[in-house]
Amino acid sequence: MLEAVFWISVGLIAYTHAGYPLTLWVLAKLRRRPTLEHPRPLEELPTVSLIVAAYDEAEVIAAKLENALALDYPRERLQLIVASDGSSDATVEAARGAGADLVLDLPRGGKIAAQDAAAQRASGEVLAFSDANSFWRTDALLRLVEPFADPAVGYVCGQLQLTDGDDNQEGLYWRYEMAVRELESGLGGVTAGNGGIYAVRGDAYMPLPASASHDLSLPFELEKRGMRALYAPWAVAEERMVPTLEGEFARKRRMMVGLWDIVVREGMLSPRGYRPLFAFQIASHRLIRYLTPLLHLVALAANIALLGHGWVYAVTLAAQAAILLAALLGRFVPLAPLRIARYYVLTTASIAAGLWDRARRGSPGTWEKAAGTR
């Protein structure tokens, strides 16, 4: 029984990180769906409200709006909205001076509350969302709305490219994640988006609890309503990543605080309404991934208990110890394998740390900027 517990734990860890992407690749070869490759003619483009929820973004909001105004999209069909979530700096004044069509000066309520308030005032057929520190390529919005030509599509996220952050391995992981997301999109649909560049049909937008996240909640919520969530890798935005791995750990820890609410209370865990392929993707990419801290602890404890039951368990325990040692050394020795090990250990631990914070402090409401990303 103990051996089964150990090998199941190890197998699930290997599966969610490597076996699942390989399975997607095989499935994609068998049944990849066609994707749109060219923008629609301008006369068919929908009206778009581009919403930027901002908290103390005075240093970048003007540049963000300048970037938005330079997009290759008919200005008469584009509404620019900045929703300031109780900013204590000059975000509101800077946004008004930089050409936003609508600036909402809201009381502090959290990112979701700011986005909901902006969505209520938006006039676009499509609601596009971006972070204040995400800068889009000039054709990004044009490419982002392409998949909405299919009436079954409710949500589209673009490709967020991370820059700088030499001491952070997030860029390596993000490229891996984008490759998985592209495979998912060609099959059942993406299981998550990103805050830097995404869009949703205006009539499909739904207010969410303060603990929720558009990135995680909208794809599965829309799937339950019979709409698909896609990835458009040709719609590109750039954003500076957190410069240090310690800062990345803190960022992910904050993100994970609301995970319990999204997975259990808001219905990600429930397969009701999912198509079988999407349910498989949610289980493989999200649920098992979120269980990896527990799976690692179970595997380590079972491995220690199994010492003396064969040489293989001495080898597996040595391998686990080597990963932990490499992660420790990665703090001081600038070698890529050591830094990758440190990134993996800390980001896995961030899931558990976020859930611990949720248990101690309750559901999140407000949000904080990640230091060094502006």
N, C-alpha and C positions, 0 to 999 in steps of 0.2 A: 504493500500500500504506500509506504514512504517513497519507494522508488517511483511509483506512478505519479505521486504528487510532484516529485522533483522534475521528472521528464515532461510532464504536462506543463509545468510552469516555464521551463526552459523552451519548450516547443512553442508556447503561445508568444513568448517574447520574440523568438526568432521569426515566427510567422507574421506578427504585426509589422515588424520592421523590414523584413526581406521577403518572406513567403507571399504576403499579400500583394506587394507591387509586382512580383513575378506572375502571380495568378491573374492580376489585371492585365498584364502585358499579353498573356496567352489569350484571355477572353477578348481583348481588343483586336487581336489578329483575326479572331473568328467572326466578330460582329461589330466592328467599329461603325458608329453612326456617321453619316455625312455632316460636315460642318460648313457654315457659310464662309467663303473666302474673300468676298469683295463687298465693300460698302454698297448700300442701296443708293439709288439716285436721290439727290438732295430734296426733290419735291415730295419724296415719300418718307423723309425723316420725321420722327415724332418730336413733339415739343419735350424739352428736358428741363427739369429743375435740378441744378447741381447744388447739393447741400453740404456745407462744411460746419460740423459741430466743433466749437472752439472753446477752450478754457485757458485763459492767459496766454494768448498767441499773438500778442502785439508785435513781437519781433519777426514773425513770418507771415502774418495774414495778408499784408499788402502784396508780398511776392506771390503768395498763393493765388490771389485774385488776378494778378497780372498774368500768371500762368493760365488761369481759366479763361481769361479774355482773349488769349492768344490761340485758343483751340480752334481747329478747323471745323467749326460748326456754325450754322447761320445764327447770328446774334439775336435775331428776332424770334428764334425758336429756343433760346437758352435763357433761363432764369437763374441768377446766382443768389443763393441764400446763405448767410452766415448766421448760425444760431450760437450766441455767446452764452455759455453755461455759467452765469454768475462770475464772469471774469473780473478780477480786481485791478487789472492793468488797463491799457488803452486799446484793447482789442476792438471794442465797438466803434470807437472813433476812427481807428485805422481802417476798419472794414468799410465804413461809410465813405471815407475819403478815397478808397481804392476802387470804387465802382460797383460794389455789391448792389443788386436790385432790391434786396430786402435784408435788413439786419435786425435780428431779434435779440433784445437785451433781456435775458431771462434770469430769474433767480436760480441759485445753485440747486440743481436737481439731479445731475448726472448726465452722461452722454446720451443714453436712451431717451430720457425725458426731453433733451434738447432736440434730438432727431425727430421725435414724435411731434413736437411743437412746430418744427420746420415743415414736416410732411403735411400738417393740417393747413398750412398757409401756401403750400406749393401749388402751382398751376400746371405743371408738366404732366404729360402722359407717361413719362418715365421719370423716376426719381433716381438720380445718381448721387453717390456719396463719396466723400474723400476726407482724409485727415488734412489738417492744416499744413503739415510738413511733408505731404506727398505731392510731387510735381509730375504732371502728366505730359507725355509726348503730345505734339500738336494734333495728331490723328487719333489719340486715345479714345475720346468720347465717340467719335464717328465709328470706330471699330467696336466699342463697347455696346452700342445699341443694335448692331447688326443681328445678333441672334434673336432679338425680339420680333423679327419678321415671322418667326414661328409662334403662333398664338399659344402654344403649350409651354413656352419658356416664360418663367416668372422672375428669374434671378440670374444675373450674370456677373461674375467677378473677373477682373483683368489680372494681368501679370504685374506683381510688385517686385521690382528689382531693388535689392539692398546694396548700399554703397558704404565705403569706409569701414570702420570697425575692424581693424587688423587683429586686435586681441580677442575678437569674438568669432566663434565658428558658426554663428547663426546663418551666414551666407551660404555655407556648404549645405547645411540642413535645409535651408529654404529652397535651394535648387532641386534637391531631392524631393521636397514636398510639392513643388510645382510640377515635376515630372509625374508624380503620382496623381496629382489633381487633373492633369491633362488626360491621363488614362481613365480616371473616373468619369470625367465629363463626356467622353466618347461612349460610355456605357450607361450606368444608371443615373449619373449626375454627381456633381461635387458634394462632398459631405461638409465642407466649410469654405468660407471665403476669406477675404482680408479687408481690413478697414481702409486701406489706401485707395482702392479703386474698385467700385462695384455699383450695380444698379438693380432696381426692382420696378416692376410695373406699378404705376401709380394706384391702379384699382386693386392691386394685390398686396399693397403695403399693409402691415398690421402693427398696431402698437404692441410693445412687449414689456414685460416686467422690468424694473430697474436692474435686477440682477442678470438679465439676459444680455446677449450680444448678437448684433446682426451677423457677425462672422459665423457663429455656430448655429444660431437659432433659425434664421430665415431659410437656409437651404432645406432643413428637414421639415419646418413648418409648412413651407410651400409644397413640398413633396406630398405631405398629408392632404393637401388641398388639390392634388392632381396636376401640379405644375412642376416643371423641371428647373433645376439649377445647374448652370453651365459655367465653364471656364473659357475665357477668350484670351489666349496667350498673346495675341497680336495687339491687344489694348494694354499699353505699357505705362507704368508710373514708376518713379524712382523715389526712394526715401533713405535717409541715413539710418543705419542700424545703431543700436546701442554700442558705444565704443568698447566696453569691457564685458567680459563674461559674467562678472559679478553683477553688473548692471542688468544684463540679460536675465539672470536668475531672478532678480528683484522684479523685473517687468513681467516675466512669465508667472511668478508667484502671485502677483496682483491679478493677472488674467484668470488664474485658476480658482480664485476665491468663489466665483459664481458658477463654477463647473457643476457642482452637485445640483444646484437648482435647475440648470439647463438639462442635465442628463435625466434626472429623476422627476422633479416636480413639474417641469415644462414639457416632458414627453419624448425626449430623444430616445430614451430607453424603450419606450413602448413601440412595438412594430406595427401597431394598428394604423392603417393608411399607407404604409410603405409598399411599394412594389418589391418582389422578392430580391431582385438584384440590388436595389438601394438598401434594403435591410441588411444584406450581406456586407455591403460597403460600410454602413454605419457600425456594424458589429466589429468588422475587421480593422477599420482605420481609426475609429473613435473609441468605442467601448473597451476593446482589449488594450489599446494604447494607453488609455487613462488608468488601466489596472496595472500597468507595468511596475510602479513602485512596490505594490503589494506582491506581485509575481516575483520580483527580484528578492524581496525579503523571504518569501516562502522558499524559493530555490536555494538561497544561502543557508537558511536554517535546516532544510532537508538534507542539503549536501553535507553539512557538518555532522548531522546525525548518521549519515550513511558511510562515514569514514570507517575503513576496515571491512567494507563489503565489496572490495574489489579495487583494483588500481585505477579504474576509470574515474572513481569519485575523488581520488587524490588529484587527478589531473583537472577535473572540472572545478574543484575548490581552488586549485592553484590559478586557474584561468580567471576566476572571479576576483581573487585577491590581486592578481596582476592588473586587472582593470581599475580597481580601487587605488592601487599604488600609482598607476599611471595618471589617474585623475589628480591625485595629491601632488605628484611631481609636476604636472602641467601648470600648476600655479607659479612655479619657479623656473622651469626649463622650457624655453620657447621652441619646442619641437612639435611639429604638426600632429603626430600620432598621440602625443601626451595631451595636447590641447583638445583634440577630438574626444579623447576619453573623459577629460574634465567636463567638456560641454555636455556629453551624454549623461554623465552622473548628475550634474547640477540641474539640467533641464528635466530629467526624470524625477529628481527630488523636488523640483518646483511644484509638481502636481500634488504631491503629498503635503508640501508646505502650504499651498493654497487651500486645500481642504481643511487643514488644521486651523488656518486663519478663519475659515468660514465657520467652523465649529465653535471657535472662541468668540468671534465678533458678530456673527450673523451675516445676512446677505449684504453684498456691496451696494452702494448707491452712487456716490460720486466717483470721479476718476482723476488720475494724476498723469502728467506727462512723463515719458521716459527720458531721463537725463541724457544729454549729449546727442539727441536726435534732431535738433533744430539747427 
